[in-house]
Amino acid sequence: MKGIILAGGTGTRLYPLTLVTSKQLLPVYDKPMIYYPLSTLMLAGIREILIISTPDDLPNFKKLLGSGHQFGMEFSYLEQPSPDGIPQAFLLGADFIGEDDVALILGDNIHYGNGLGAVLRKAREEARSGKATIFAYFVPDPEKFGIVEFDREGRVLSIEEKPKKPTSHYCITGLYFYDHTVVGHARRLKPSKRGELEITDLNNLYLKNGDLHVKVLGRGFTWMDAGSVDTLVDAAEFVRIIEERQGIKISAPEEIAFNQKWIDKETLLEAAKRYGNSPYGDHLRRVAEGGIRYE
């Protein structure tokens, strides 16, 4: 399976913060925002990742992340000339995807929780059998999101984008696992009234075919869209509290790579040296010496 991080867009909800940089390069407490979706894909065991962003921002992503070899991975980069909807990523990345299954995550999404890796690996297995997996999370303001409707037995009845009268409080997060036919499905989509290809339309195609699985992220999991000023602050505070109280780092790619045996101790220590005497660098040194156990 391959992965795509969609890190384009203009970030207007964060103006003036994003007038000169991508929102996915803004800090979420102690690390760049893109480290969080990158880590999510890594927890699913995905090592080949395509990063899609604007022509202006792409050079900075390359400067930050490089080839991916420092994580035991392989990164590719692709320009998104204009933001024309999430499914556009599959059209732009068709050659990258090839005949592989693919997971796509939005660059401003943060997923966290005990056992998240196992949940993601299950979704990867579902894709191998021709199924799509998306994730639902309870929100108090469902009219702002794509909402999934369930029957009394928990079966999915419908998915609706920003409904005026929501049928539930479960929104679809910005993380999607699809089988290798997703490019063909994306090519069948027509732009909506707002002129974009809609991810809800793509998911409804899978639902119509009986190939869509919705995994509810219940208690013990946290999902955040850090794409507005308030949610960016909330995400930073959440990460700060967890890291300070538990003595861990949320979404440290080098740590994940080391514990999945994608890189060795020497490579991890080289990464720690790159970060100098920062708390992040100190954390990686403790991981390398066995002072912190990854679960």
Backbone as numpy.savetxt, mean C-alpha at the origin, in Angstrom:
# Nx Ny Nz CAx CAy CAz Cx Cy Cz
4.24 -13.16 -7.64 3.40 -11.96 -7.64 4.27 -10.72 -7.64
3.83 -9.71 -8.38 4.51 -8.42 -8.40 3.66 -7.38 -7.67
4.30 -6.26 -7.36 3.60 -5.21 -6.62 3.72 -3.86 -7.30
2.70 -3.04 -7.10 2.71 -1.67 -7.62 2.38 -0.72 -6.48
3.18 0.33 -6.34 2.85 1.43 -5.44 2.47 2.62 -6.31
1.23 3.06 -6.19 0.75 4.21 -6.94 0.97 5.46 -6.10
1.97 6.23 -6.47 2.39 7.39 -5.67 2.34 8.66 -6.51
1.29 8.78 -7.32 1.16 9.95 -8.18 0.22 10.98 -7.57
-0.49 11.68 -8.42 -1.44 12.68 -7.95 -0.76 13.99 -7.59
-1.59 14.99 -7.33 -1.08 16.33 -7.04 -1.05 16.65 -5.56
-1.73 15.86 -4.74 -1.70 16.09 -3.29 -2.32 17.40 -2.87
-3.37 17.82 -3.57 -3.96 19.13 -3.29 -4.53 19.23 -1.87
-4.95 18.11 -1.30 -5.50 18.17 0.07 -4.44 18.55 1.09
-3.19 18.47 0.69 -2.10 18.78 1.61 -1.39 20.09 1.28
-1.91 20.86 0.35 -1.30 22.16 0.03 -1.23 23.01 1.29
-0.16 23.77 1.53 1.00 24.00 0.67 2.14 22.99 0.86
1.93 21.96 1.70 3.00 21.00 1.96 3.50 20.32 0.70
2.60 20.11 -0.26 2.95 19.34 -1.44 3.13 20.19 -2.69
3.36 21.47 -2.51 3.59 22.32 -3.68 4.91 22.00 -4.36
5.88 21.49 -3.59 7.20 21.23 -4.19 7.66 19.79 -4.00
6.81 18.93 -3.45 7.20 17.54 -3.27 5.97 16.64 -3.28
6.19 15.37 -3.53 5.11 14.39 -3.49 4.68 14.15 -2.04
3.38 13.94 -1.83 2.93 13.65 -0.46 3.54 12.36 0.06
3.83 11.43 -0.84 4.39 10.14 -0.40 5.84 10.25 0.05
6.43 11.44 -0.11 7.78 11.69 0.41 7.75 12.49 1.71
6.56 12.90 2.14 6.43 13.60 3.41 6.68 12.63 4.56
7.13 13.14 5.71 7.36 12.24 6.84 6.08 11.83 7.54
6.01 10.57 7.90 5.01 10.08 8.85 5.80 9.67 10.08
5.89 10.55 11.01 6.73 10.48 12.19 8.20 10.38 11.81
8.78 9.18 11.74 10.23 9.06 11.61 10.70 8.48 10.29
9.80 8.38 9.33 10.22 7.82 8.04 9.32 8.34 6.92
9.79 8.30 5.68 8.97 8.78 4.56 7.68 7.95 4.43
6.63 8.61 4.01 5.33 7.95 3.90 5.40 6.69 3.05
6.19 6.69 1.98 6.21 5.55 1.07 6.79 4.30 1.72
7.52 4.43 2.82 8.04 3.25 3.51 6.90 2.36 4.01
5.75 2.95 4.33 4.65 2.18 4.90 3.99 1.27 3.86
3.55 1.79 2.70 3.01 0.86 1.69 4.06 -0.10 1.15
5.30 0.34 1.06 6.37 -0.56 0.63 6.48 -1.74 1.58
6.45 -1.46 2.88 6.56 -2.52 3.87 5.38 -3.48 3.81
4.20 -2.95 3.51 3.02 -3.81 3.39 3.22 -4.83 2.28
3.69 -4.39 1.13 3.94 -5.34 0.04 5.04 -6.33 0.39
6.04 -5.87 1.13 7.11 -6.77 1.54 6.59 -7.86 2.47
5.67 -7.50 3.36 5.10 -8.50 4.27 4.32 -9.57 3.52
3.86 -9.24 2.32 3.18 -10.22 1.48 4.17 -11.10 0.72
5.46 -10.83 0.89 6.49 -11.62 0.23 6.78 -11.17 -1.18
6.42 -9.93 -1.52 6.61 -9.41 -2.88 7.95 -8.70 -2.97
8.75 -9.07 -3.97 10.11 -8.53 -4.09 10.33 -7.70 -5.36
9.41 -7.78 -6.32 9.51 -6.96 -7.53 8.40 -5.92 -7.49
8.79 -4.64 -7.45 7.82 -3.58 -7.24 8.02 -2.46 -8.25
6.91 -1.99 -8.79 6.88 -0.86 -9.70 6.33 0.35 -8.94
7.06 1.45 -9.00 6.62 2.69 -8.36 6.20 3.66 -9.45
4.95 4.07 -9.40 4.39 4.98 -10.40 4.18 6.35 -9.76
4.73 7.37 -10.39 4.57 8.72 -9.85 4.64 9.74 -10.98
4.59 11.00 -10.63 4.59 12.07 -11.63 5.99 12.24 -12.20
6.11 12.84 -13.38 7.44 13.09 -13.95 8.32 13.94 -13.04
7.73 14.90 -12.33 8.52 15.76 -11.44 9.01 15.03 -10.20
8.19 14.12 -9.66 8.52 13.48 -8.39 9.32 12.20 -8.53
9.26 11.56 -9.68 9.90 10.26 -9.84 11.40 10.28 -9.53
12.15 11.33 -9.94 13.58 11.33 -9.61 13.86 11.27 -8.11
13.00 11.88 -7.30 13.22 11.85 -5.85 12.94 10.47 -5.26
11.96 9.77 -5.83 11.73 8.40 -5.39 12.93 7.52 -5.73
13.49 7.71 -6.92 14.67 6.95 -7.30 15.84 7.26 -6.38
15.97 8.52 -5.99 17.06 8.92 -5.09 16.87 8.28 -3.72
15.64 8.20 -3.26 15.37 7.63 -1.93 15.51 6.11 -1.92
14.96 5.44 -2.93 14.82 3.99 -2.90 15.81 3.24 -3.78
16.33 3.90 -4.81 17.31 3.26 -5.66 16.79 2.04 -6.39
17.65 1.07 -6.57 17.32 -0.14 -7.33 16.51 -1.14 -6.51
16.51 -0.95 -5.18 15.86 -1.91 -4.30 16.79 -3.01 -3.81
17.99 -3.06 -4.34 18.91 -4.15 -3.99 19.31 -4.11 -2.52
19.28 -2.91 -1.91 19.61 -2.80 -0.49 18.57 -3.49 0.39
17.40 -3.79 -0.20 16.36 -4.54 0.50 16.26 -5.98 -0.03
17.16 -6.36 -0.92 17.05 -7.67 -1.55 15.89 -7.73 -2.53
15.57 -6.57 -3.13 14.40 -6.46 -4.00 14.80 -5.84 -5.33
13.82 -5.68 -6.20 14.05 -5.05 -7.50 12.94 -4.03 -7.75
13.34 -2.76 -7.88 12.39 -1.67 -8.10 12.44 -1.21 -9.55
11.26 -0.94 -10.10 11.14 -0.28 -11.39 10.36 1.00 -11.19
10.51 1.93 -12.13 9.86 3.23 -11.99 9.16 3.60 -13.30
8.02 4.26 -13.17 7.23 4.61 -14.35 6.50 5.92 -14.11
6.48 6.76 -15.13 5.81 8.05 -15.02 4.31 7.91 -15.24
3.54 8.64 -14.47 2.10 8.78 -14.67 1.86 10.20 -15.18
1.63 10.36 -16.47 1.50 11.71 -17.05 0.38 12.52 -16.42
-0.75 11.85 -16.11 -1.88 12.52 -15.48 -2.63 11.50 -14.63
-3.20 11.93 -13.50 -3.93 11.00 -12.62 -5.32 10.71 -13.16
-5.48 9.55 -13.78 -6.75 9.20 -14.43 -7.43 8.00 -13.79
-7.22 7.84 -12.48 -7.88 6.76 -11.77 -6.93 5.64 -11.41
-7.25 4.94 -10.32 -6.38 3.87 -9.82 -6.15 2.76 -10.85
-7.18 2.27 -11.57 -6.93 1.20 -12.54 -5.97 1.58 -13.67
-5.74 2.88 -13.85 -4.76 3.30 -14.85 -3.39 2.68 -14.57
-3.11 2.40 -13.30 -1.82 1.81 -12.94 -1.60 0.48 -13.65
-2.67 -0.29 -13.84 -2.54 -1.58 -14.51 -2.30 -1.42 -16.00
-2.84 -0.37 -16.58 -2.61 -0.11 -18.00 -1.19 0.40 -18.21
-0.75 1.32 -17.36 0.61 1.82 -17.47 1.64 0.73 -17.19
1.31 -0.15 -16.24 2.25 -1.18 -15.82 2.04 -2.53 -16.47
1.32 -2.58 -17.58 0.99 -3.86 -18.22 2.23 -4.67 -18.55
3.25 -4.02 -19.10 4.48 -4.75 -19.45 5.18 -5.27 -18.20
5.18 -4.48 -17.14 5.79 -4.90 -15.88 5.06 -6.11 -15.31
3.74 -6.10 -15.35 2.94 -7.18 -14.78 3.10 -8.46 -15.59
3.06 -8.32 -16.92 3.17 -9.50 -17.77 2.08 -10.50 -17.48
2.46 -11.75 -17.21 1.50 -12.81 -16.90 1.44 -13.11 -15.41
1.97 -12.21 -14.60 2.01 -12.44 -13.15 0.76 -11.89 -12.47
0.47 -12.40 -11.28 -0.51 -11.78 -10.41 0.10 -10.50 -9.87
-0.74 -9.61 -9.32 -0.23 -8.31 -8.90 -1.01 -7.77 -7.72
-0.30 -7.12 -6.83 -0.93 -6.39 -5.72 -0.63 -4.91 -5.92
-1.64 -4.09 -5.72 -1.48 -2.64 -5.84 -1.84 -2.00 -4.51
-1.03 -1.03 -4.10 -1.31 -0.28 -2.89 -1.12 1.20 -3.17
-1.99 2.01 -2.60 -1.87 3.46 -2.73 -0.76 3.96 -1.82
0.00 4.92 -2.31 1.19 5.37 -1.60 0.95 6.12 -0.32
-0.31 6.47 -0.02 -0.61 7.19 1.22 -1.35 6.31 2.22
-1.37 5.00 1.98 -2.11 4.08 2.86 -1.18 3.37 3.85
-1.63 3.29 5.09 -0.89 2.63 6.15 -1.76 1.50 6.70
-1.25 0.29 6.66 -1.91 -0.88 7.23 -1.01 -1.44 8.33
-1.60 -1.72 9.48 -0.80 -2.20 10.60 -1.65 -3.13 11.47
-1.02 -4.18 12.00 -1.72 -5.06 12.93 -1.01 -6.38 13.09
-1.21 -7.01 14.23 -0.62 -8.30 14.51 -1.18 -9.35 13.54
-0.29 -10.07 12.87 -0.73 -11.09 11.92 -1.03 -10.56 10.53
-0.69 -9.29 10.27 -0.98 -8.73 8.95 -0.29 -9.51 7.84
0.95 -9.93 8.08 1.67 -10.67 7.05 0.95 -11.93 6.62
0.39 -12.66 7.57 -0.34 -13.89 7.25 -1.58 -13.58 6.42
-2.27 -12.49 6.75 -3.45 -12.08 5.99 -3.08 -11.75 4.55
-1.96 -11.07 4.38 -1.53 -10.67 3.04 -1.08 -11.88 2.22
-0.40 -12.81 2.86 0.05 -14.01 2.14 -1.14 -14.87 1.72
-2.19 -14.85 2.52 -3.42 -15.55 2.14 -4.03 -14.92 0.90
-4.04 -13.60 0.83 -4.55 -12.91 -0.35 -3.72 -13.24 -1.58
-2.42 -13.38 -1.37 -1.55 -13.76 -2.49 -1.91 -15.15 -3.02
-2.19 -16.07 -2.10 -2.58 -17.41 -2.51 -3.92 -17.39 -3.26
-4.84 -16.55 -2.81 -6.13 -16.43 -3.49 -5.94 -15.96 -4.93
-5.01 -15.05 -5.15 -4.75 -14.55 -6.50 -4.26 -15.67 -7.42
-3.49 -16.59 -6.86 -2.99 -17.71 -7.67 -4.13 -18.58 -8.18
-5.23 -18.58 -7.45 -6.38 -19.39 -7.86 -7.41 -18.57 -8.64
-7.01 -17.38 -9.08 -7.89 -16.57 -9.93 -8.83 -15.66 -9.18
-8.61 -15.48 -7.88 -9.49 -14.65 -7.08 -8.83 -13.30 -6.78
-9.66 -12.28 -6.62 -9.19 -10.97 -6.17 -9.53 -10.82 -4.69
-8.65 -10.14 -3.96 -8.90 -9.86 -2.55 -8.75 -8.37 -2.30
-9.76 -7.77 -1.67 -9.68 -6.40 -1.21 -10.00 -6.39 0.28
-9.77 -5.26 0.94 -9.85 -5.22 2.39 -10.84 -4.14 2.83
-11.64 -4.48 3.84 -12.65 -3.58 4.35 -12.32 -3.19 5.78
-12.63 -1.93 6.12 -12.31 -1.41 7.44 -13.43 -0.48 7.90
-13.84 -0.61 9.16 -14.94 0.20 9.69 -14.52 1.67 9.80
-15.37 2.56 9.27 -15.13 4.00 9.37 -16.42 4.69 9.82
-16.32 5.80 10.55 -17.51 6.50 11.01 -18.15 7.38 9.94
-17.42 7.66 8.85 -17.90 8.57 7.81 -17.89 7.87 6.44
-18.73 6.87 6.25 -18.66 6.03 5.04 -18.96 6.76 3.74
-19.63 7.90 3.81 -19.96 8.63 2.58 -18.73 9.16 1.86
-17.57 9.11 2.50 -16.34 9.62 1.90 -15.54 8.54 1.16
-16.02 7.29 1.20 -15.21 6.18 0.71 -16.01 5.26 -0.22
-15.31 4.32 -0.82 -15.97 3.21 -1.49 -16.45 2.24 -0.42
-17.73 1.90 -0.44 -18.34 1.15 0.65 -18.82 -0.21 0.16
-18.59 -1.24 0.99 -19.03 -2.59 0.65 -20.29 -2.92 1.46
-21.25 -3.54 0.79 -22.49 -3.97 1.42 -22.46 -5.48 1.59
-22.79 -5.95 2.81 -22.83 -7.38 3.12 -24.26 -7.81 3.41
-24.55 -9.10 3.17 -25.82 -9.64 3.64 -25.63 -10.16 5.06
-26.67 -10.77 5.63 -26.61 -11.21 7.01 -25.60 -12.32 7.23
-25.27 -13.05 6.17 -24.29 -14.12 6.27 -22.86 -13.64 5.98
-22.71 -12.34 5.74 -21.40 -11.79 5.48 -20.96 -11.85 4.04
-21.88 -12.24 3.15 -21.53 -12.26 1.73 -21.61 -10.85 1.14
-20.73 -10.58 0.18 -20.69 -9.25 -0.43 -21.82 -9.10 -1.44
-22.61 -8.05 -1.26 -23.71 -7.78 -2.19 -23.35 -6.72 -3.22
-22.63 -5.69 -2.80 -22.31 -4.60 -3.72 -21.16 -3.77 -3.17
-20.58 -3.00 -4.07 -19.56 -2.01 -3.70 -19.95 -0.71 -4.40
-20.04 0.36 -3.64 -20.47 1.63 -4.19 -19.49 2.73 -3.80
-19.17 3.59 -4.75 -18.20 4.65 -4.51 -18.89 5.87 -3.92
-18.46 6.28 -2.73 -18.94 7.47 -2.03 -20.46 7.61 -2.09
-21.17 6.65 -1.55 -22.64 6.68 -1.63 -23.24 7.78 -0.76
-24.33 8.37 -1.25 -25.03 9.38 -0.45 -25.75 8.73 0.72
-26.21 7.48 0.52 -26.85 6.72 1.58 -26.11 5.40 1.74
-25.04 5.40 2.53 -24.21 4.19 2.67 -24.99 3.00 3.22
-24.69 1.84 2.69 -25.34 0.60 3.14 -24.57 -0.07 4.28
-23.39 0.43 4.59 -22.61 -0.08 5.71 -21.57 0.96 6.09
-20.79 0.66 7.13 -19.70 1.53 7.55 -18.34 0.94 7.17
-18.35 -0.04 6.28 -17.10 -0.69 5.91 -16.58 -0.16 4.57
-15.48 0.57 4.65 -14.89 1.12 3.44 -13.83 0.17 2.89
-13.52 0.35 1.61 -12.46 -0.42 0.96 -11.15 0.34 1.10
-10.15 -0.30 1.66 -8.85 0.36 1.81 -8.12 0.36 0.47
-7.01 1.08 0.43 -6.27 1.22 -0.83 -5.25 0.12 -1.05
-5.66 -1.13 -0.87 -4.80 -2.28 -1.07 -5.59 -3.35 -1.79
-5.07 -3.82 -2.94 -5.83 -4.71 -3.81 -4.92 -5.82 -4.34
-5.40 -7.06 -4.25 -4.69 -8.21 -4.80 -5.51 -8.79 -5.95
-4.88 -8.94 -7.13 -5.58 -9.44 -8.31 -4.79 -10.54 -8.99
-5.50 -11.34 -9.74 -4.83 -12.36 -10.55 -4.31 -11.72 -11.83
-3.70 -12.55 -12.67 -3.02 -12.02 -13.86 -3.96 -11.46 -14.92
-5.27 -11.69 -14.78 -6.22 -11.18 -15.79 -6.61 -9.74 -15.54
-6.05 -9.09 -14.51 -6.51 -7.75 -14.13 -6.28 -6.71 -15.24
-5.20 -6.87 -16.00 -4.93 -5.90 -17.07 -6.05 -5.93 -18.10
-6.47 -7.14 -18.46 -7.58 -7.26 -19.41 -8.86 -6.66 -18.87
-9.14 -6.87 -17.59 -10.32 -6.26 -16.98 -10.22 -4.74 -16.99
-9.04 -4.22 -16.68 -8.86 -2.77 -16.64 -9.07 -2.14 -18.01
-8.70 -2.87 -19.05 -8.88 -2.34 -20.41 -10.35 -2.26 -20.80
-11.21 -2.98 -20.11 -12.64 -2.96 -20.42 -13.36 -1.79 -19.75
-12.71 -1.14 -18.80 -13.36 -0.08 -18.04 -13.55 1.18 -18.87
-14.62 1.90 -18.58 -14.90 3.19 -19.19 -14.78 4.28 -18.13
-14.31 5.46 -18.50 -14.21 6.55 -17.51 -15.57 6.88 -16.91
-15.56 7.23 -15.64 -16.79 7.62 -14.95 -17.14 9.07 -15.29
-18.17 9.58 -14.66 -18.60 10.97 -14.91 -17.52 11.98 -14.55
-16.66 11.61 -13.62 -15.58 12.55 -13.26 -14.34 12.35 -14.13
-14.46 11.51 -15.18 -13.40 11.36 -16.16 -12.28 10.43 -15.77
-12.51 9.58 -14.78 -11.48 8.66 -14.32 -11.94 7.21 -14.42
-10.97 6.32 -14.52 -11.26 4.90 -14.38 -11.41 4.61 -12.88
-12.47 3.92 -12.51 -12.79 3.74 -11.10 -12.40 2.34 -10.62
-11.72 2.29 -9.49 -11.34 0.99 -8.91 -12.59 0.23 -8.47
-13.64 0.95 -8.10 -14.89 0.28 -7.72 -15.47 -0.49 -8.89
-15.39 0.08 -10.09 -15.87 -0.62 -11.29 -15.07 -1.90 -11.54
-13.77 -1.82 -11.33 -12.93 -3.00 -11.51 -13.30 -4.08 -10.49
-13.47 -3.69 -9.25 -13.84 -4.66 -8.22 -15.21 -5.27 -8.49
-16.11 -4.48 -9.02 -17.44 -5.00 -9.33 -17.41 -6.01 -10.48
-16.44 -5.88 -11.38 -16.29 -6.89 -12.42 -15.93 -8.24 -11.80
-15.00 -8.22 -10.86 -14.64 -9.46 -10.16 -15.81 -9.98 -9.34
-16.55 -9.06 -8.71 -17.70 -9.48 -7.91 -18.76 -10.14 -8.79
-19.02 -9.57 -9.95 -20.01 -10.12 -10.87 -19.63 -11.53 -11.32
-18.33 -11.77 -11.46 -17.85 -13.08 -11.90 -17.71 -14.07 -10.74
-18.01 -13.61 -9.54 -17.88 -14.49 -8.38 -16.45 -14.71 -7.93
-15.57 -13.78 -8.29 -14.14 -13.95 -8.01 -13.59 -12.90 -7.06
-14.44 -12.27 -6.28 -13.98 -11.23 -5.36 -14.15 -11.68 -3.92
-13.06 -11.57 -3.17 -13.10 -11.85 -1.73 -12.82 -10.55 -0.99
-13.66 -10.24 0.01 -13.46 -9.06 0.83 -13.05 -9.52 2.22
-11.85 -9.14 2.64 -11.35 -9.47 3.96 -11.57 -8.28 4.90
-12.36 -8.48 5.93 -12.60 -7.41 6.90 -11.43 -7.35 7.88
-10.84 -6.16 8.00 -9.78 -5.93 8.97 -10.45 -5.46 10.26
-10.61 -6.37 11.19 -11.35 -6.07 12.41 -10.46 -5.53 13.51
-10.87 -5.79 14.75 -10.10 -5.32 15.90 -8.70 -5.90 15.88
-7.75 -5.08 16.24 -6.35 -5.50 16.19 -5.63 -4.99 14.96
-6.39 -4.45 14.00 -5.79 -3.88 12.81 -6.08 -2.38 12.75
-5.16 -1.65 12.14 -5.34 -0.22 11.92 -5.10 0.08 10.45
-5.99 0.87 9.88 -5.79 1.37 8.52 -5.92 2.88 8.54
-5.02 3.56 7.84 -5.07 5.01 7.75 -4.77 5.45 6.32
-5.52 6.44 5.88 -5.24 7.16 4.64 -4.63 8.49 5.07
-3.33 8.64 4.86 -2.61 9.82 5.35 -2.58 10.94 4.32
-3.63 11.05 3.51 -3.63 11.99 2.41 -4.18 13.37 2.70
-4.54 13.66 3.96 -4.98 15.00 4.32 -4.16 15.48 5.50
-4.23 16.77 5.80 -3.42 17.31 6.89 -3.76 16.63 8.21
-5.05 16.50 8.51 -5.46 15.89 9.78 -5.04 14.43 9.88
-5.26 13.66 8.80 -4.91 12.24 8.86 -3.40 12.03 8.84
-2.66 12.94 8.24 -1.19 12.87 8.26 -0.69 13.04 9.70
-1.27 14.00 10.41 -0.89 14.20 11.81 -1.32 13.00 12.66
-2.53 12.50 12.42 -3.01 11.34 13.16 -2.09 10.13 12.96
-1.68 9.92 11.71 -0.82 8.77 11.41 0.53 8.90 12.11
1.09 10.11 12.10 2.37 10.33 12.76 2.27 10.07 14.26
1.18 10.53 14.87 1.00 10.32 16.30 0.79 8.85 16.62
0.05 8.15 15.78 -0.16 6.71 15.98 1.17 5.97 15.94
1.98 6.25 14.92 3.28 5.58 14.80 4.17 5.92 16.00
4.17 7.19 16.41 5.00 7.59 17.54 4.64 6.83 18.81
3.36 6.73 19.08 2.92 6.06 20.32 3.29 4.59 20.30
3.03 3.90 19.20 3.34 2.48 19.11 4.84 2.25 19.24
5.63 3.03 18.52 7.07 2.81 18.53 7.69 3.13 19.89
7.24 4.20 20.53 7.83 4.56 21.82 7.42 3.60 22.93
6.16 3.16 22.90 5.69 2.28 23.98 6.18 0.85 23.83
6.35 0.39 22.58 6.72 -1.00 22.36 8.19 -1.17 21.99
8.89 -0.07 21.74 10.30 -0.17 21.40 10.56 -0.82 20.06
9.65 -0.64 19.13 9.79 -1.24 17.80 9.77 -0.13 16.75
9.91 -0.51 15.50 9.71 0.39 14.38 8.61 -0.19 13.50
7.64 0.61 13.17 6.60 0.21 12.23 7.11 0.48 10.82
7.04 -0.52 9.97 7.36 -0.37 8.55 8.80 0.07 8.30
9.73 -0.70 8.82 11.15 -0.52 8.53 11.54 -1.53 7.46
11.67 -1.13 6.21 11.91 -2.10 5.12 13.15 -2.96 5.32
14.24 -2.36 5.82 15.46 -3.14 6.02 15.26 -4.25 7.05
14.51 -3.95 8.09 14.25 -4.96 9.12 13.42 -6.11 8.56
12.41 -5.77 7.78 11.57 -6.80 7.17 12.41 -7.66 6.23
13.23 -7.01 5.41 14.07 -7.74 4.46 15.04 -8.68 5.19
15.63 -8.21 6.28 16.58 -9.03 7.05 15.90 -10.25 7.64
14.74 -10.05 8.21 14.06 -11.16 8.87 13.39 -12.12 7.89
13.22 -11.69 6.64 12.74 -12.61 5.61 13.91 -13.21 4.83
15.15 -12.91 5.31 16.38 -13.46 4.75 16.61 -13.02 3.31
16.15 -11.82 2.99 16.43 -11.24 1.69 17.78 -10.53 1.68
18.20 -10.08 2.87 19.52 -9.46 3.03 20.20 -10.09 4.24
21.52 -9.97 4.29 22.27 -10.55 5.41 22.60 -9.47 6.44
23.24 -9.89 7.52 23.57 -8.96 8.60 24.47 -7.83 8.14
25.44 -8.15 7.30 26.36 -7.12 6.80 25.61 -6.04 6.04
24.66 -6.45 5.19 23.88 -5.48 4.42 23.02 -4.63 5.34
22.46 -5.25 6.38 21.65 -4.50 7.33 22.49 -3.46 8.07
23.69 -3.83 8.46 24.57 -2.89 9.14 25.00 -1.76 8.22
25.18 -2.05 6.94 25.48 -1.00 5.97 24.33 -0.01 5.88
23.11 -0.54 5.91 21.93 0.33 5.90 21.89 1.20 7.14
22.18 0.60 8.29 22.20 1.36 9.54 23.23 2.49 9.47
24.37 2.20 8.87 25.42 3.22 8.72 24.93 4.38 7.85
24.15 4.06 6.83 23.60 5.09 5.94 22.74 6.08 6.71
22.01 5.59 7.73 21.12 6.46 8.50 21.83 7.14 9.66
23.12 6.90 9.82 23.90 7.60 10.83 23.46 7.29 12.25
23.51 8.31 13.10 23.16 8.14 14.51 21.70 8.45 14.80
20.86 8.39 13.78 19.43 8.61 13.98 18.82 7.44 14.75
17.67 7.65 15.40 16.99 6.53 16.06 16.70 5.37 15.11
16.43 5.68 13.83 16.17 4.63 12.85 17.43 3.78 12.63
18.57 4.47 12.48 19.82 3.73 12.31 20.16 2.90 13.54
19.96 3.47 14.72 20.21 2.72 15.96 19.33 1.48 16.04
18.09 1.62 15.61 17.17 0.48 15.64 17.68 -0.65 14.74
18.13 -0.32 13.54 18.62 -1.35 12.64 19.85 -2.04 13.20
20.70 -1.29 13.90 21.88 -1.91 14.52 21.45 -2.90 15.62
20.43 -2.55 16.38 19.96 -3.47 17.43 19.34 -4.71 16.80
18.63 -4.54 15.68 18.06 -5.70 14.99 19.18 -6.61 14.50
20.22 -6.03 13.92 21.33 -6.82 13.39 22.02 -7.63 14.48
22.09 -7.06 15.67 22.77 -7.75 16.77 21.85 -8.66 17.56
20.59 -8.78 17.09 19.67 -9.70 17.75 18.99 -9.12 18.96
19.08 -7.80 19.13 18.47 -7.18 20.30 16.99 -6.97 20.17
16.44 -7.10 18.96 15.00 -6.94 18.73 14.56 -8.09 17.85
13.54 -8.78 18.28 13.04 -9.92 17.52 11.85 -9.48 16.68
11.89 -9.79 15.41 10.81 -9.46 14.48 9.76 -10.57 14.50
8.50 -10.19 14.55 7.41 -11.18 14.52 6.55 -10.93 13.29
